């Protein structure tokens, strides 16, 4: 029965790491979208 708490701790650590990774990816995608929107506004204003 000692294995269950150890596995719970390992699983929790992995889940927290995954959350940080997904959050970082979301921020990167958001930044890329903002840059694309800004560039498209610049091109549209030049037309």
N, CA, C and O atoms as CSV, one atom per row, in Angstrom:
chain,resi,resn,atom,element,x,y,z
A,1,UNK,N,N,0.803,-1.201,0.000
A,1,UNK,CA,C,0.000,0.000,0.000
A,1,UNK,C,C,0.848,1.268,0.000
A,1,UNK,O,O,0.299,2.364,-0.114
A,2,UNK,N,N,2.108,1.156,0.118
A,2,UNK,CA,C,2.999,2.323,0.138
A,2,UNK,C,C,3.155,2.905,-1.265
A,2,UNK,O,O,3.524,4.070,-1.413
A,3,UNK,N,N,2.882,2.118,-2.277
A,3,UNK,CA,C,3.069,2.564,-3.661
A,3,UNK,C,C,2.024,3.614,-4.050
A,3,UNK,O,O,2.344,4.530,-4.808
A,4,UNK,N,N,0.810,3.510,-3.565
A,4,UNK,CA,C,-0.266,4.424,-3.951
A,4,UNK,C,C,0.054,5.892,-3.645
A,4,UNK,O,O,-0.118,6.730,-4.530
A,5,UNK,N,N,0.511,6.244,-2.438
A,5,UNK,CA,C,0.852,7.656,-2.193
A,5,UNK,C,C,2.017,8.143,-3.056
A,5,UNK,O,O,2.040,9.295,-3.487
A,6,UNK,N,N,2.967,7.268,-3.299
A,6,UNK,CA,C,4.110,7.650,-4.142
A,6,UNK,C,C,3.632,7.926,-5.563
A,6,UNK,O,O,4.036,8.916,-6.174
A,7,UNK,N,N,2.778,7.062,-6.090
A,7,UNK,CA,C,2.241,7.274,-7.435
A,7,UNK,C,C,1.388,8.535,-7.496
A,7,UNK,O,O,1.399,9.239,-8.505
A,8,UNK,N,N,0.656,8.825,-6.435
A,8,UNK,CA,C,-0.168,10.036,-6.403
A,8,UNK,C,C,0.704,11.285,-6.467
A,8,UNK,O,O,0.367,12.243,-7.163
A,9,UNK,N,N,1.811,11.278,-5.752
A,9,UNK,CA,C,2.724,12.423,-5.769
A,9,UNK,C,C,3.355,12.583,-7.150
A,9,UNK,O,O,3.445,13.698,-7.664
A,10,UNK,N,N,3.786,11.496,-7.742
A,10,UNK,CA,C,4.394,11.552,-9.081
A,10,UNK,C,C,3.372,12.047,-10.105
A,10,UNK,O,O,3.686,12.902,-10.934
A,11,UNK,N,N,2.158,11.515,-10.049
A,11,UNK,CA,C,1.107,11.917,-10.980
A,11,UNK,C,C,0.780,13.400,-10.824
A,11,UNK,O,O,0.606,14.107,-11.817
A,12,UNK,N,N,0.696,13.869,-9.585
A,12,UNK,CA,C,0.411,15.289,-9.335
A,12,UNK,C,C,1.499,16.178,-9.917
A,12,UNK,O,O,1.208,17.215,-10.514
A,13,UNK,N,N,2.747,15.775,-9.745
A,13,UNK,CA,C,3.860,16.542,-10.308
A,13,UNK,C,C,3.796,16.607,-11.823
A,13,UNK,O,O,4.042,17.657,-12.416
A,14,UNK,N,N,3.470,15.496,-12.442
A,14,UNK,CA,C,3.358,15.469,-13.903
A,14,UNK,C,C,2.215,16.352,-14.384
A,14,UNK,O,O,2.350,17.044,-15.393
A,15,UNK,N,N,1.107,16.335,-13.683
A,15,UNK,CA,C,-0.038,17.154,-14.080
A,15,UNK,C,C,0.279,18.643,-13.946
A,15,UNK,O,O,-0.118,19.437,-14.799
A,16,UNK,N,N,0.987,19.028,-12.889
A,16,UNK,CA,C,1.355,20.435,-12.727
A,16,UNK,C,C,2.306,20.881,-13.826
A,16,UNK,O,O,2.203,22.002,-14.324
A,17,UNK,N,N,3.229,20.010,-14.202
A,17,UNK,CA,C,4.152,20.327,-15.288
A,17,UNK,C,C,3.394,20.491,-16.598
A,17,UNK,O,O,3.689,21.400,-17.375
A,18,UNK,N,N,2.429,19.630,-16.848
A,18,UNK,CA,C,1.633,19.717,-18.073
A,18,UNK,C,C,0.834,21.012,-18.103
A,18,UNK,O,O,0.700,21.630,-19.159
A,19,UNK,N,N,0.306,21.427,-16.966
A,19,UNK,CA,C,-0.460,22.678,-16.912
A,19,UNK,C,C,0.425,23.863,-17.263
A,19,UNK,O,O,0.009,24.753,-18.005
A,20,UNK,N,N,1.629,23.880,-16.742
A,20,UNK,CA,C,2.548,24.970,-17.045
A,20,UNK,C,C,2.899,24.973,-18.528
A,20,UNK,O,O,3.004,26.038,-19.136
A,21,UNK,N,N,3.079,23.801,-19.110
A,21,UNK,CA,C,3.424,23.705,-20.522
A,21,UNK,C,C,2.276,24.209,-21.393
A,21,UNK,O,O,2.502,24.958,-22.343
A,22,UNK,N,N,1.059,23.808,-21.080
A,22,UNK,CA,C,-0.109,24.232,-21.855
A,22,UNK,C,C,-0.319,25.736,-21.705
A,22,UNK,O,O,-0.659,26.415,-22.674
A,23,UNK,N,N,-0.120,26.258,-20.499
A,23,UNK,CA,C,-0.275,27.699,-20.281
A,23,UNK,C,C,0.749,28.468,-21.108
A,23,UNK,O,O,0.416,29.481,-21.722
A,24,UNK,N,N,1.980,27.997,-21.128
A,24,UNK,CA,C,3.026,28.653,-21.917
A,24,UNK,C,C,2.726,28.603,-23.407
A,24,UNK,O,O,2.942,29.577,-24.128
A,25,UNK,N,N,2.224,27.459,-23.863
A,25,UNK,CA,C,1.873,27.338,-25.277
A,25,UNK,C,C,0.736,28.288,-25.618
A,25,UNK,O,O,0.737,28.900,-26.687
A,26,UNK,N,N,-0.224,28.415,-24.730
A,26,UNK,CA,C,-1.331,29.344,-24.960
A,26,UNK,C,C,-0.858,30.779,-25.051
A,26,UNK,O,O,-1.348,31.546,-25.879
A,27,UNK,N,N,0.089,31.146,-24.207
A,27,UNK,CA,C,0.633,32.504,-24.246
A,27,UNK,C,C,1.393,32.741,-25.547
A,27,UNK,O,O,1.294,33.818,-26.136
A,28,UNK,N,N,2.153,31.738,-26.001
A,28,UNK,CA,C,2.890,31.872,-27.258
A,28,UNK,C,C,1.941,32.030,-28.439
A,28,UNK,O,O,2.166,32.864,-29.317
A,29,UNK,N,N,0.889,31.235,-28.459
A,29,UNK,CA,C,-0.082,31.311,-29.551
A,29,UNK,C,C,-0.795,32.657,-29.530
A,29,UNK,O,O,-1.047,33.247,-30.581
A,30,UNK,N,N,-1.116,33.134,-28.351
A,30,UNK,CA,C,-1.768,34.442,-28.222
A,30,UNK,C,C,-0.861,35.562,-28.722
A,30,UNK,O,O,-1.314,36.474,-29.413
A,31,UNK,N,N,0.413,35.489,-28.370
A,31,UNK,CA,C,1.364,36.509,-28.822
A,31,UNK,C,C,1.515,36.476,-30.344
A,31,UNK,O,O,1.592,37.525,-30.984
A,32,UNK,N,N,1.557,35.284,-30.918
A,32,UNK,CA,C,1.664,35.165,-32.371
A,32,UNK,C,C,0.417,35.732,-33.043
A,32,UNK,O,O,0.522,36.409,-34.066
A,33,UNK,N,N,-0.750,35.467,-32.487
A,33,UNK,CA,C,-1.992,36.006,-33.038
A,33,UNK,C,C,-2.035,37.520,-32.964
A,33,UNK,O,O,-2.503,38.177,-33.894
A,34,UNK,N,N,-1.550,38.078,-31.866
A,34,UNK,CA,C,-1.514,39.538,-31.727
A,34,UNK,C,C,-0.577,40.163,-32.753
A,34,UNK,O,O,-0.896,41.190,-33.352
A,35,UNK,N,N,0.576,39.542,-32.951
A,35,UNK,CA,C,1.530,40.058,-33.930
A,35,UNK,C,C,0.945,39.984,-35.338
A,35,UNK,O,O,1.114,40.911,-36.131
A,36,UNK,N,N,0.266,38.898,-35.647
A,36,UNK,CA,C,-0.353,38.743,-36.965
A,36,UNK,C,C,-1.447,39.784,-37.173
A,36,UNK,O,O,-1.560,40.360,-38.255
A,37,UNK,N,N,-2.244,40.023,-36.151
A,37,UNK,CA,C,-3.300,41.039,-36.249
A,37,UNK,C,C,-2.715,42.427,-36.475
A,37,UNK,O,O,-3.231,43.201,-37.282
A,38,UNK,N,N,-1.656,42.735,-35.771
A,38,UNK,CA,C,-1.016,44.045,-35.925
A,38,UNK,C,C,-0.439,44.218,-37.330
A,38,UNK,O,O,-0.581,45.278,-37.938
A,39,UNK,N,N,0.204,43.183,-37.835
A,39,UNK,CA,C,0.764,43.252,-39.186
A,39,UNK,C,C,-0.338,43.403,-40.229
A,39,UNK,O,O,-0.186,44.160,-41.188
A,40,UNK,N,N,-1.445,42.686,-40.048
A,40,UNK,CA,C,-2.532,42.794,-41.025
A,40,UNK,C,C,-3.157,44.188,-40.990
A,40,UNK,O,O,-3.574,44.699,-42.029
A,41,UNK,N,N,-3.227,44.810,-39.813
A,41,UNK,CA,C,-3.713,46.193,-39.731
A,41,UNK,C,C,-2.765,47.140,-40.458
A,41,UNK,O,O,-3.210,48.058,-41.147
A,42,UNK,N,N,-1.458,46.921,-40.307
A,42,UNK,CA,C,-0.475,47.761,-40.992
A,42,UNK,C,C,-0.612,47.641,-42.508
A,42,UNK,O,O,-0.571,48.645,-43.219
A,43,UNK,N,N,-0.774,46.427,-42.995
A,43,UNK,CA,C,-0.915,46.208,-44.437
A,43,UNK,C,C,-2.205,46.845,-44.932
A,43,UNK,O,O,-2.223,47.474,-45.991
A,44,UNK,N,N,-3.276,46.688,-44.179
A,44,UNK,CA,C,-4.557,47.256,-44.585
A,44,UNK,C,C,-4.491,48.784,-44.622
A,44,UNK,O,O,-5.074,49.404,-45.511
A,45,UNK,N,N,-3.794,49.389,-43.677
A,45,UNK,CA,C,-3.700,50.851,-43.670
A,45,UNK,C,C,-2.812,51.358,-44.812
A,45,UNK,O,O,-2.976,52.491,-45.263
A,46,UNK,N,N,-1.877,50.529,-45.280
A,46,UNK,CA,C,-1.018,50.918,-46.400
A,46,UNK,C,C,-1.755,50.859,-47.735
A,46,UNK,O,O,-1.332,51.492,-48.702
A,47,UNK,N,N,-2.847,50.109,-47.797
A,47,UNK,CA,C,-3.584,49.975,-49.062
A,47,UNK,C,C,-4.374,51.181,-49.329
A,47,UNK,O,O,-5.061,51.256,-50.347
